[in-house]
Amino acid sequence: MHDWKELVRVRLTPLPLEAARREEIIEELAQQLEEAYSEAVAGGASDSAALHRSLAQFKDWEDLRKAVFHAVEAEEFPIWQQSGILSPRRPAVWIALVLSIALLGLSGFRQALETVSIPFVMVSSNDRSLSARTLGRIERQAVAKGDSRTLAFVALHHPDINEAAGAAEKAIALDPRLTWISARFTQAEGPGFERAPWIARLKTWDPENAFPYLLEAAAVLDKRSHGANGDRRDAVLESTRAIAAAPDFLLSMQKAFAAPTYNSYASQRFELDRAVLGQQKWDRPSLLLLAVTSRPIPNSFAVTSYAKYLVETLGVTAEKAGRTEEAAVQYETAAQFGARMQQSSAGWSERLNGMVIRKISYEHLLPLLRQQGRTGEAAIVESSQTDLQDALESTVREYHLGEASASRAAPLVLISDVLVIVLGVAALGWLGLVTLLYWKENAGGLLNHFASAASVAPPSLLVASLCLYGAYYPYARHIMQFQSENQLVHDLMPFCESLTDPWMVRGFWLTMLLWPTVWCVAIAVLGLITLRWMATRPQNAARHEE
Amino acid sequence: MAPTSDRELKKGNAELMILALLEHQARHGYEMGKLIAERSEGVVRFHVASLYPLLYRLERRGWVRGEWETAGGRRRRFYRLTPRGRKTLANQRIRWRSFSRAVNRIVEVRYA
């Protein structure tokens, strides 16, 4: 003989109703089971089959408990009395929450979380870590410690150019080897700020380097553009005649192309930025990228225009006039400058600029050498030309390769990031509510309702967090793992650019997720149809029996 | 009738069916479940897990009253209509008749 009341009590507990009412309900449901059992036995079913048939009347006791409570009390079932998989009394939801929080311990996950700010930071070129307030605080600490490198970092990144100049003076006074930071001020503008002294200082400190002269040439262009209303910055570069008519620009460029070295201080700057960011515990590759890419670079259009002027105007004119030696010198000057620019530790755009200049020069130098019968030298130039073409193509190809994979990862990271933030807020809300309801059970039916609805947040947060970490994983690195600006730009720039692409969403849906979306929708529809069929199956079966 | 429509109809009229069953005599839950299936010739079947919460809801609203009685040697909880429940039944029945007539006029129309 079965103890029907005990059978129901075990399954229906806890049922937080007044004791007498609860006992009534248990007894009534026990009778329902007993009646069904007796009927099945009378129909010839065995004890176990009859018991099974009787219990099958209530498939989901958790749902029944909630429904009974709601019917009797007209309130949501208390969250701390629930026994479902997402109940706070069960470990699953807590494990999900703890694992989600534990992920914050991973540096890569924290980096992934911060990617949501990258589009704003990249567009505004401003990060809160590099704000005037933060850098002011760092500067005060650096002055107290006599830390020249941190002062140099402040000088390179302070948004107020006069404050930055003050920090630069202090840094250079402490360590004159840091004079290269003057480059930052050669393209800067601000009230009462003068670039000229900084350009002069850099030229004096590093006279063999082409870079200060290129910055000087860029400053000349800027100065000329301010000369008359409506003039464009690059008006000087519009024609050969305009270049020839700008002696101050020509003089700076001549010195730059004649200088024996080319160093845009990329490696010094990269190492300084990386060291200070590491020292400040700002382990964010995107911040390092922002810091590094804000360095001044020569006006590539001006450099290429001058190289073309050298080769296509001066060189070709001399060649046509029969002054072949003079023409060869012009071609070689440009080619050698291009090689210095390409081979320096400069950034991607400068290397590409150097390659383009070499290409322009070789196109004229090679026929001239052949014409002069200098076959040995011509063969060397021809070989260099082939290598150069390969290098150009592989550089461009390599960049686009990174771009393709980044454009796939970036939207996933961004969407997961937004989901993690939204679900994180919901999970915190859930945590607050269940804590409140634990101590104050009668805090309100509405709170119970919200807490029940938000129960899905912690497991969803874990899933979204894992998606975020998985999508960002190829980019998750400690800043010290980046060895050079080139590596940093190559590995991270396409990803950051994809995040800021205004057409990302359209391109993303159309090109990347169209078919996955179609598949997901198809599977979802199939799943819904199956669930629907399963839910209505007993009714169909009943009809067949009839 | 398609199963989907079955459920929709049942959901919308469950209260009416229960109240109607209790109009002339008190009944217990098991009996009501069986009666609904029998009278509808199996077309409408109440899931037990829905029937009892519905009875408790009607009881909370004061439309039915449950009382323990002994019948056939067994203690059972019998439900009977309260005056308020009887009034509700009358209103719901009027609405149902009006609605079903309107539907019939649409679905049973014959063109000459």
Chai-1 contact restraints between the chains, C-beta under 6 A:
chainA,res_idxA,chainB,res_idxB,connection_type,confidence,min_distance_angstrom,max_distance_angstrom,comment,restraint_id
A,E28,B,R77,contact,1.0,0.0,6.0,A-B,restraint_1
A,Q32,B,G29,contact,1.0,0.0,6.0,A-B,restraint_2
A,Q32,B,Y30,contact,1.0,0.0,6.0,A-B,restraint_3
A,Q32,B,V48,contact,1.0,0.0,6.0,A-B,restraint_4
A,E35,B,Y30,contact,1.0,0.0,6.0,A-B,restraint_5
A,Q57,B,V48,contact,1.0,0.0,6.0,A-B,restraint_6
A,F58,B,A49,contact,1.0,0.0,6.0,A-B,restraint_7
A,L64,B,A49,contact,1.0,0.0,6.0,A-B,restraint_8
A,A67,B,P53,contact,1.0,0.0,6.0,A-B,restraint_9
A,V68,B,P53,contact,1.0,0.0,6.0,A-B,restraint_10
A,A71,B,P53,contact,1.0,0.0,6.0,A-B,restraint_11
A,A71,B,Y56,contact,1.0,0.0,6.0,A-B,restraint_12
A,A71,B,R57,contact,1.0,0.0,6.0,A-B,restraint_13
A,V72,B,Y56,contact,1.0,0.0,6.0,A-B,restraint_14
A,T536,B,P3,contact,1.0,0.0,6.0,A-B,restraint_15
A,Q539,B,P3,contact,1.0,0.0,6.0,A-B,restraint_16
A,A542,B,G42,contact,1.0,0.0,6.0,A-B,restraint_17
A,E546,B,G42,contact,1.0,0.0,6.0,A-B,restraint_18
